[in-house]
Amino acid sequence: MRPSFLALAFLAACGATADKTDTDAPSEDTDVIDTDVAAQDTDVADTDVADTDPLPGDPPVPASPCGTDLQVHNGTTVVDLGTVGSPGAYTFDPVGDGAYDTIVQNLQVANPTAGRGVIPVSIFAPSTDGTTAAAGSYPLVVFFPGFGTSHTSYTHFTRKLASHGFIVIGASFPNTGFLDPAHHDLNALEGDAVISWALTTGPYADRIDPTKIATMGHSQGGKIAFYVATLDPRVDMVIGLDPQNGGGPPCAVAGTVGANCNAWPVAPNCKANDPGLESQLHAETLVFAAEDKLITPDAHLRAIHFYRGAPSVAHLVHMPSVGHASWVTDTATSQVTRRVATSLLLTRFGGWTGLEQYLPDGTYLDSVASVSEHTTK
């Protein structure tokens, strides 16, 4: 069967990006880490998501999975960030390079699910000499790519973040080609395994502050970033770049690969009449939401519902006119996102001041033409 026009468009926008990848993107000729990841964090891997008790007091889910209740608080998130210092005013533009050089290692992490293959990762670390990781204790950010892409397409996020004083891991999922059936539940366990590896046997385990962990991702990777945070209370912040709440390709093409596009809802999903898993989050959230009607025609799966369903504190940057694939390369959309997301991470995790205008409720976004609204609850 020939793929539909929409399938081809989706592949072209989100899959065929190798020629657009940053020139400093690492290769994936990597060494295998033989760590038994499943044994590292059996409590997380064994969690029965459906039965997990949400936040204390069982916060209410949104009034309707497809409602417009953008300002309704769905509970109170208490994020434990450990000790946050007061280093003063930040002097670097958060959209550009920070104070550090960066170094990268391309590795592979053992999969907690037998038969699914290793998890390819690139780990970026701050450096003062360009060859070795800087001494100190740094927050951890784990980045997941969009459907049909690799984490190597997003070095304009991963490498840049590391230069501002974060240890950053880009992680891709095995068995996630266009014709592979979706298994977002397994992807979430894989993403969580990367966190456990980073904190225990990863090369910079002694340089990571375990009280300051963020997950971040684009499209399908954005959903997985949220999904991981529902499983793992170690995650303190989730940043979604137009996350999509579907269980595979868009509903319009999911039938061609036998996928259930409404499977594993994390945000509220009205077609499945499912409030999603977000009430279990213990993390602050930031969502950049587009409304690309060609690539993501299914309104009930769009990013805005991740903001609606998230426990407070939650932030929304609504960018309805930008394309869904705008985050794959270093576009103006990526730069706006990087400036806001980096500022939020530096403020919350590092205690830096002087970035208030770039925060999700700051004045900077008022001047960005592609932003229709930005709000915090």
N, C-alpha and C positions, 0 to 999 in steps of 0.2 A: 504494500500500500504506500502511495506517495504521501508524505506529510502535508498537512494543510498549510495554507498561506500563513495562518497565525502561528503554527508551529515553527515554520521557517523564520518568521519575524522574531519570534522569541529566541530561537537559537542565534540569529544574527545579532540581536541586541545583547544577550547575556552569555552566549556560549562562545561565539567566534571572536574572541578578543585578544588572541595571542599577538597579533600584529600591533595592538595598541598598548600592550603592557609596558610599564616603565622600564627603561633600559637597565636600571639597577636591580630589577627583580631577580631573586636568586633562582638558580636551577634546582631541580628536584633530584639530582644525583646525590643520594643521601645515605647516611649510615643508619643502621637499625638499632634502636634501643630495645634491649631484650627484657626490659622490666615487665613483670607481670602486673599490668595496670589494674586488672580486676581485683587483685588482692590488696591494692593500696587503699581502696576506699569502699569496702564492701557495704557499708551502711548506705551510701548513696546509691550504689548499683542495685541494692536489694529493695529500694524504696518502692512501695506500691503507690504510684502517683494518685490513683483514684481514691485511695484511702488516707492519704496524708492529711493530717489536720492542718487547716490554713492558719493564718495568723491568729494570735489570741483573740478570742471573742467571735471567731468565724465571721469576718467582715462580709457585708452583703456584696453580691455580684451586681453589675449594672442592671438597671431597671428592665432593660430589654437588650438582648444580644445585638440588635440592630438599631438601638435608640440613638438619640442625639445628646445624651446626658454627659457632655464633655467636662463639666465642672463638678460632677458628683464624686465625692470621696468614697473609695471602696475599702476603707480601713485605714490604718495608720502603720506605715513602715518605719521601724526603728533600725537604722543602719549603724552597726558598730564598726567604726573606722579606727579603733585603737587610738593611739596618740597622734594627733595632727599638730605639727609645729606652726610657727608664725614667722616664716622667713622674710616677709616683707613684700614689696611691690615687684611684680614680675616684669622684666625689662625686654623680653623677646616677644615678637609677634607670634601668637599661637598658630597662625596659618603656615609659617615658614619653619626653618630649622631652629632648634633650641640651642642650649649651651653645649650639648654633647655631640661628639662624633658617635657613629653607631657601628657595631660589628654584628655579623649575622652568622648563624650556623644552621645548616639544613639537615634535619634529622627525621627519624621516624619513630612513632610511639606505638607500642603494642596495643592491639584492639581488645577491649574487654569482651567483645562478642566473637566467639570462635568462628572461623571461616570467612570473616569479612575483610581480612587484609589489614596491613599496618596503616597508621594515620600519618600522612606526610605533614611535617611542620617546618616552619622557619622561625627561629627565635632571635629576636633583635635585642641587643643590650646597649645601654649607654656606655661610652668609652671616652677617656680623656686623652688617649694616645693613638686611637684608631686601630689598635691591635688587640687590646685586652679589655675585659669588662671593668668598668670603674668600681671601686670599692663603695660600699654603702648598702642601704636597704631601699628598694624601689617598689612602687605599686606594680601589679601585674595586669595587663590587658590581653585578652585572647580574642582574636578576630576570625570570623567565619565568613567564607565567600558566598556569593549568590549561586543559584541553580545553574549548573553547566559551566561554572568558572572555577578557577583555582585561587588560593590565597595569594599566589604570586602576582596576581593582577591588581593587588591593592597595596603595593608598597608605598604609595603616596599617603596612605594612612599609617601602616605599620612602622615603616622606617622613620617617618616624621615624628610619630608619637614617641618612639624610643629616644629621639634626639632631645626631647623635653623632659627626660628623666623617668621613663617607664621601661620596664621589661615587657616586650610585646611579642606574642606568639601568633603567627598566622597559621591556621590549621585547616586542611581540606579533608573532606570525608571520602572514604572509599565507596565504590559501588553506587555512585550518584550521577551516572551518565543519563542522557535523555531517555534511553530505553530501559533503564534500570528501575524497578519498582521502588517507590519511596518508603523509607523507614525512619521517620523523624524521631521516633522513640529511641531507636538505636543510635541515631546521630547525636541525640542529646547525651546519651551515656558516653559516647565517644568524646564529645566536647568536654564533658566533666572529667573524663580520664586524662585529658590533656592538662587540666588544672592540677589534678593530683600528681601527675608526673612532674610538672613544673615545680611543685612545692616539695617534692621528695628526692627524686633521682635526676631531675633535669640539670643541665650544666650550671645554672645560676640559682639553684635552690637556696643557697646561703645568702643570696642578694635580693630575695623577694620578701616583701612585707606581706605576710598572709592575712593581715587585717584589712588590706586594701586591694580588692580584686574586682575587675570589670570584665564583662563579656560584651562583644560588639560584633555586628555583622550586617551584611547587605542582603535584602530580598529573603530567600530561603535561609541564608545564614543569619539574618536578623531574627527570624522566628526561632532558630536553634539557640541563638544567644539568650532569648527570653526563656526558652524551654529549659536550658541548662540551669538558669537561675531559679526556676521552680523546683528543681531537684536539689540544689546545693545552696544552703544558707550562707556559705562562704562568699558568695557573689554579692558585692555591695552596690554595683551599678550596672545597668544594662543600657546600651546605646544601639538603637535600631535604625538602619539606613533604609527606609522604605521597606520594612519587614512585611512579608506576606504570610497570611495565616493558613494557607492551603497545605494539603498533604502531598503535593507533587507538582507537576506542571499546572498551568492555568486550567480551570474547569473546562474551558472550551476545547482543550487538546488532551486532557487527562485520559479520556477514553481510549486514545490511540495507544497508550501504554498500560492500560488496565489499572490506573491509579485512582484512588479515591481522593479527590481534591479537598474534601472536607474532613479528612482524617486528622487525628491528633490536634484538635484546636487548642491553642494556648491563649490567644485573645478570644473574646466572645464571638461565636459563630451562629448567626440566626438561621441559616439554612439547615444546620444540624441541631438547632435549638439547644446549643451547648454553651454555657457561660465561660468555658475555657478554664485553664489552670492558673491564670494570673493571680488569683486571690492568694496563692501560696507564695508569692514573691516576698523576699525579704530585702529588696533592693530598690534604690532610687532608679528612675527610668527616664530616658530621653529618646523621643521618637521623631524622626524626620519623615514626613508623610507626603508622598506624591499621589497623583490620581491618573496614571497613564492608562487610558482606556483601551489602547491597542494591546499593550503587553500584559497589563493586569486589568482585564475587563470586569472582573468579578468584584463588585463594590463591597460585598460582605466580607471579603478576605483582605481588604486593604489595611494599610498601616495605622490609620487613625484609630482603629479598634484596639490596638495595643495600648494606646494612650488611654482610651476610655476604660479599659478593663484593669489597668494597673493600680495597685495600691499607691497612695500618696507616699512620698513626693514624686510627682510625675510632670514631665515637660513635653510640650508638643511644638514642633516647628512645621507648619503646614505649607507645603510647596506644591500646590496642585498642578501647576503648569509645567513642571520639569519632567523629563523622561525617566522612566524607571531605571534605565541603564546608566544614568548620568553619573553614578558613583563609581563605575568601574574604572574610569580614567580620571586624570586630574583636571576635571572641568571646574567651571565657576561654582557649580553645585557642590562638588567635593571640597572646594576651598572654603565655602561658607560653613559647611558641615564641620570641617577640620577646625576652623577657628572657634566655633561654638563648643564642640565636644571637647577639644583640648583644654579650653578655658574652664569648663565645668570640672574636668578631671583634676586639673591643677589646683582649682579652688577647693574642691572637696577632699582630695587625697593629699595635697601638698600644703594646704593652708595659705596659698599665695593670695595676695591682694592685687588690686590694680587691673583686674580683668572683668570687673562687674559689667561693663558695657557689652561684653561679648557673651554673657550668660544668656540662657534661653529667655529670661524675662528682662534682658537689658535693652539698651537703645540701639545697638548696632543693627539688629534684625529689622528695625523700623525702616532702614534705608535700603534693604535688599528687595529689589523689585519682584523676585520670584517667590517671596514669602508673603502669603496672604494673611496669616495670623501666627502669633507665637504666644503660648500661654502656659501657665504653671498652676498646678493644683496640689 
